[in-house]
Amino acid sequence: MLKMDVIRLIVFVCCMMLLQTGRANSSGCSDVNFVQRSTWGASSPRSTTSLAGNLDYYIIHHTADGGSCSTQNACSRRVRGIQNHHKNNERWNDIGYNFLIGGDNRVYVGRGWNNQGAHAPSYNSRSIGISMIGNYVSAQPSSGMMTALENLRQCGVDLGKVKSGYHACGHSDFSSTLCPGSALRSLVNGWGRCDR
C-alpha cells in the first residue's frame, strides 16, 4: 500500500512540474507553451459566448501600444493591462483576443478556443483572434514569436477547432485599421492564406 502511495505522489509531482512550466496543457499541443489565465492573473469575464469548432479564420493582430515584453512576468503584466483596458475602457466582457503571443515566445490564453472573441466585428463568431504583443508597423516579430504563432495555428487544426484549409488574415483585411502593422502584415500575406 505504501509503495502505491509513493508512486502516486511521484506521478502527481511530475505532472505539477510540467504544468508549472506551461509545457503540459489540456489541449495536447506539445509544441505550444501556453500560459493559462490563472497563471497570468486574469480577472473573470463578465460573460462568455460559446464558439463553435471547425472555424474558417485566424485573424492576426498586434497590441500596438505599450511595448513588447521578454519575460513571463513582463508579458503577464502586459496581458493584464490589455484585459483591463478592454473591460474598463472598451466595456467588453473580457480581453478581446483568443490568444496573445509574447516576446518570451509563450502563448497567453485570452478567451481560448471555446469562447468568442471581440477582435473583428462580423468575424468574431467565425475566427480565432491572435495578437502579437508589441508594435509591428516597422519591426517584425522575432522568429521565436512567429514559430509560436505557427505552432498555435497548427494546434487549432489538430484539435479540430479550425479547419485545415483555414484562412489566415491580418485585422486590416476586415477593417480600416493599421493593425497588425505593415511589417507583420507582410509576413501574414506571405502565407498566402487570406481569401475572404
Contacts in CASP RR format, 6 or more apart in sequence:
PFRMAT RR
TARGET T0000
AUTHOR 0000-0000-0000
METHOD contacts of the structure
MODEL  1
MLKMDVIRLIVFVCCMMLLQTGRANSSGCSDVNFVQRSTWGASSPRSTTS
LAGNLDYYIIHHTADGGSCSTQNACSRRVRGIQNHHKNNERWNDIGYNFL
IGGDNRVYVGRGWNNQGAHAPSYNSRSIGISMIGNYVSAQPSSGMMTALE
NLRQCGVDLGKVKSGYHACGHSDFSSTLCPGSALRSLVNGWGRCDR
15 24 0 8 1.000
18 24 0 8 1.000
21 33 0 8 1.000
22 33 0 8 1.000
22 34 0 8 1.000
22 35 0 8 1.000
22 36 0 8 1.000
22 39 0 8 1.000
22 106 0 8 1.000
23 30 0 8 1.000
23 33 0 8 1.000
25 32 0 8 1.000
25 34 0 8 1.000
25 36 0 8 1.000
27 34 0 8 1.000
27 113 0 8 1.000
27 155 0 8 1.000
27 156 0 8 1.000
27 159 0 8 1.000
28 155 0 8 1.000
28 159 0 8 1.000
29 151 0 8 1.000
29 152 0 8 1.000
29 154 0 8 1.000
29 155 0 8 1.000
29 156 0 8 1.000
29 158 0 8 1.000
29 159 0 8 1.000
31 151 0 8 1.000
31 154 0 8 1.000
31 155 0 8 1.000
32 107 0 8 1.000
32 148 0 8 1.000
32 151 0 8 1.000
32 152 0 8 1.000
32 155 0 8 1.000
33 105 0 8 1.000
33 106 0 8 1.000
33 107 0 8 1.000
33 148 0 8 1.000
34 106 0 8 1.000
34 107 0 8 1.000
34 108 0 8 1.000
34 109 0 8 1.000
35 72 0 8 1.000
35 75 0 8 1.000
35 76 0 8 1.000
35 106 0 8 1.000
35 107 0 8 1.000
35 108 0 8 1.000
35 109 0 8 1.000
36 109 0 8 1.000
37 109 0 8 1.000
37 110 0 8 1.000
39 76 0 8 1.000
40 75 0 8 1.000
40 76 0 8 1.000
40 79 0 8 1.000
40 80 0 8 1.000
40 108 0 8 1.000
40 109 0 8 1.000
41 76 0 8 1.000
41 80 0 8 1.000
42 79 0 8 1.000
42 80 0 8 1.000
42 83 0 8 1.000
42 95 0 8 1.000
42 110 0 8 1.000
43 83 0 8 1.000
43 84 0 8 1.000
43 87 0 8 1.000
45 93 0 8 1.000
45 94 0 8 1.000
45 111 0 8 1.000
45 115 0 8 1.000
46 87 0 8 1.000
46 93 0 8 1.000
46 94 0 8 1.000
47 93 0 8 1.000
48 93 0 8 1.000
48 94 0 8 1.000
48 111 0 8 1.000
48 115 0 8 1.000
48 116 0 8 1.000
49 115 0 8 1.000
49 116 0 8 1.000
49 117 0 8 1.000
49 125 0 8 1.000
50 114 0 8 1.000
50 115 0 8 1.000
50 116 0 8 1.000
51 111 0 8 1.000
51 113 0 8 1.000
51 114 0 8 1.000
51 115 0 8 1.000
51 116 0 8 1.000
51 117 0 8 1.000
51 125 0 8 1.000
52 125 0 8 1.000
53 113 0 8 1.000
53 160 0 8 1.000
53 161 0 8 1.000
53 162 0 8 1.000
54 160 0 8 1.000
54 161 0 8 1.000
54 162 0 8 1.000
54 163 0 8 1.000
55 126 0 8 1.000
55 127 0 8 1.000
55 128 0 8 1.000
55 161 0 8 1.000
55 162 0 8 1.000
55 163 0 8 1.000
55 166 0 8 1.000
56 126 0 8 1.000
56 127 0 8 1.000
56 162 0 8 1.000
56 163 0 8 1.000
56 166 0 8 1.000
56 167 0 8 1.000
57 123 0 8 1.000
57 126 0 8 1.000
57 127 0 8 1.000
57 128 0 8 1.000
57 162 0 8 1.000
57 166 0 8 1.000
57 167 0 8 1.000
57 168 0 8 1.000
57 169 0 8 1.000
58 127 0 8 1.000
58 128 0 8 1.000
58 129 0 8 1.000
58 130 0 8 1.000
58 153 0 8 1.000
58 162 0 8 1.000
58 166 0 8 1.000
58 167 0 8 1.000
58 168 0 8 1.000
58 169 0 8 1.000
59 119 0 8 1.000
59 120 0 8 1.000
59 123 0 8 1.000
59 127 0 8 1.000
59 128 0 8 1.000
59 129 0 8 1.000
59 130 0 8 1.000
59 169 0 8 1.000
59 170 0 8 1.000
59 171 0 8 1.000
59 173 0 8 1.000
59 174 0 8 1.000
60 129 0 8 1.000
60 130 0 8 1.000
60 131 0 8 1.000
60 132 0 8 1.000
60 149 0 8 1.000
60 168 0 8 1.000
60 169 0 8 1.000
60 170 0 8 1.000
60 171 0 8 1.000
60 180 0 8 1.000
60 184 0 8 1.000
60 188 0 8 1.000
61 97 0 8 1.000
61 119 0 8 1.000
61 129 0 8 1.000
61 130 0 8 1.000
61 131 0 8 1.000
61 132 0 8 1.000
61 170 0 8 1.000
61 171 0 8 1.000
61 179 0 8 1.000
61 180 0 8 1.000
62 131 0 8 1.000
62 132 0 8 1.000
62 133 0 8 1.000
62 134 0 8 1.000
62 135 0 8 1.000
62 136 0 8 1.000
62 179 0 8 1.000
62 180 0 8 1.000
62 181 0 8 1.000
62 184 0 8 1.000
63 78 0 8 1.000
63 82 0 8 1.000
63 100 0 8 1.000
63 131 0 8 1.000
63 132 0 8 1.000
63 133 0 8 1.000
63 134 0 8 1.000
63 135 0 8 1.000
64 134 0 8 1.000
64 135 0 8 1.000
64 137 0 8 1.000
64 178 0 8 1.000
64 179 0 8 1.000
64 181 0 8 1.000
65 135 0 8 1.000
66 78 0 8 1.000
66 134 0 8 1.000
66 135 0 8 1.000
67 78 0 8 1.000
67 133 0 8 1.000
67 134 0 8 1.000
67 135 0 8 1.000
68 102 0 8 1.000
68 103 0 8 1.000
68 133 0 8 1.000
68 134 0 8 1.000
68 135 0 8 1.000
69 75 0 8 1.000
69 77 0 8 1.000
69 78 0 8 1.000
69 102 0 8 1.000
69 103 0 8 1.000
69 104 0 8 1.000
69 133 0 8 1.000
69 134 0 8 1.000
70 103 0 8 1.000
70 104 0 8 1.000
71 104 0 8 1.000
72 104 0 8 1.000
72 106 0 8 1.000
74 104 0 8 1.000
75 100 0 8 1.000
75 102 0 8 1.000
75 103 0 8 1.000
75 104 0 8 1.000
75 106 0 8 1.000
75 108 0 8 1.000
75 133 0 8 1.000
76 108 0 8 1.000
78 102 0 8 1.000
78 133 0 8 1.000
79 95 0 8 1.000
79 100 0 8 1.000
79 108 0 8 1.000
79 110 0 8 1.000
79 133 0 8 1.000
82 95 0 8 1.000
82 97 0 8 1.000
82 100 0 8 1.000
82 131 0 8 1.000
83 94 0 8 1.000
83 95 0 8 1.000
83 110 0 8 1.000
86 92 0 8 1.000
86 94 0 8 1.000
86 95 0 8 1.000
86 96 0 8 1.000
86 118 0 8 1.000
87 93 0 8 1.000
87 94 0 8 1.000
87 95 0 8 1.000
90 118 0 8 1.000
92 118 0 8 1.000
93 118 0 8 1.000
94 110 0 8 1.000
94 111 0 8 1.000
94 115 0 8 1.000
94 117 0 8 1.000
94 118 0 8 1.000
95 110 0 8 1.000
95 111 0 8 1.000
96 110 0 8 1.000
96 111 0 8 1.000
96 117 0 8 1.000
96 118 0 8 1.000
96 119 0 8 1.000
97 110 0 8 1.000
97 111 0 8 1.000
97 117 0 8 1.000
97 119 0 8 1.000
97 129 0 8 1.000
97 130 0 8 1.000
97 131 0 8 1.000
98 110 0 8 1.000
98 111 0 8 1.000
98 112 0 8 1.000
98 113 0 8 1.000
98 115 0 8 1.000
98 117 0 8 1.000
98 119 0 8 1.000
98 128 0 8 1.000
98 129 0 8 1.000
98 130 0 8 1.000
99 107 0 8 1.000
99 108 0 8 1.000
99 109 0 8 1.000
99 110 0 8 1.000
99 112 0 8 1.000
99 128 0 8 1.000
99 129 0 8 1.000
99 130 0 8 1.000
99 131 0 8 1.000
99 152 0 8 1.000
100 107 0 8 1.000
100 108 0 8 1.000
100 110 0 8 1.000
100 130 0 8 1.000
100 131 0 8 1.000
100 132 0 8 1.000
100 133 0 8 1.000
101 107 0 8 1.000
101 108 0 8 1.000
101 130 0 8 1.000
101 131 0 8 1.000
101 132 0 8 1.000
101 133 0 8 1.000
101 141 0 8 1.000
101 145 0 8 1.000
101 148 0 8 1.000
101 149 0 8 1.000
101 152 0 8 1.000
102 108 0 8 1.000
102 132 0 8 1.000
102 133 0 8 1.000
102 145 0 8 1.000
102 148 0 8 1.000
103 133 0 8 1.000
103 141 0 8 1.000
103 142 0 8 1.000
103 144 0 8 1.000
103 145 0 8 1.000
105 142 0 8 1.000
105 144 0 8 1.000
105 145 0 8 1.000
105 147 0 8 1.000
105 148 0 8 1.000
106 148 0 8 1.000
107 148 0 8 1.000
107 152 0 8 1.000
108 133 0 8 1.000
111 117 0 8 1.000
112 128 0 8 1.000
113 128 0 8 1.000
113 156 0 8 1.000
113 159 0 8 1.000
113 161 0 8 1.000
116 124 0 8 1.000
116 125 0 8 1.000
117 124 0 8 1.000
117 129 0 8 1.000
118 124 0 8 1.000
119 127 0 8 1.000
119 129 0 8 1.000
119 131 0 8 1.000
119 171 0 8 1.000
120 127 0 8 1.000
120 129 0 8 1.000
120 171 0 8 1.000
120 174 0 8 1.000
120 175 0 8 1.000
121 174 0 8 1.000
121 175 0 8 1.000
122 174 0 8 1.000
123 174 0 8 1.000
128 156 0 8 1.000
128 161 0 8 1.000
128 162 0 8 1.000
130 149 0 8 1.000
130 152 0 8 1.000
130 153 0 8 1.000
131 180 0 8 1.000
132 141 0 8 1.000
132 145 0 8 1.000
132 149 0 8 1.000
132 180 0 8 1.000
132 184 0 8 1.000
134 141 0 8 1.000
135 181 0 8 1.000
136 180 0 8 1.000
136 181 0 8 1.000
136 182 0 8 1.000
136 183 0 8 1.000
136 184 0 8 1.000
137 178 0 8 1.000
137 181 0 8 1.000
137 182 0 8 1.000
137 183 0 8 1.000
138 182 0 8 1.000
138 183 0 8 1.000
139 183 0 8 1.000
140 146 0 8 1.000
140 183 0 8 1.000
140 184 0 8 1.000
140 186 0 8 1.000
140 187 0 8 1.000
141 149 0 8 1.000
141 184 0 8 1.000
141 187 0 8 1.000
146 187 0 8 1.000
153 162 0 8 1.000
153 166 0 8 1.000
153 168 0 8 1.000
156 162 0 8 1.000
157 163 0 8 1.000
157 164 0 8 1.000
157 166 0 8 1.000
165 193 0 8 1.000
166 193 0 8 1.000
167 193 0 8 1.000
167 194 0 8 1.000
167 195 0 8 1.000
167 196 0 8 1.000
168 188 0 8 1.000
168 191 0 8 1.000
168 192 0 8 1.000
168 193 0 8 1.000
168 194 0 8 1.000
169 188 0 8 1.000
169 193 0 8 1.000
169 194 0 8 1.000
169 196 0 8 1.000
170 179 0 8 1.000
170 180 0 8 1.000
170 184 0 8 1.000
170 185 0 8 1.000
170 188 0 8 1.000
170 194 0 8 1.000
171 177 0 8 1.000
171 179 0 8 1.000
171 180 0 8 1.000
172 178 0 8 1.000
172 179 0 8 1.000
172 180 0 8 1.000
172 181 0 8 1.000
172 185 0 8 1.000
173 194 0 8 1.000
173 196 0 8 1.000
174 196 0 8 1.000
180 188 0 8 1.000
188 194 0 8 1.000
END
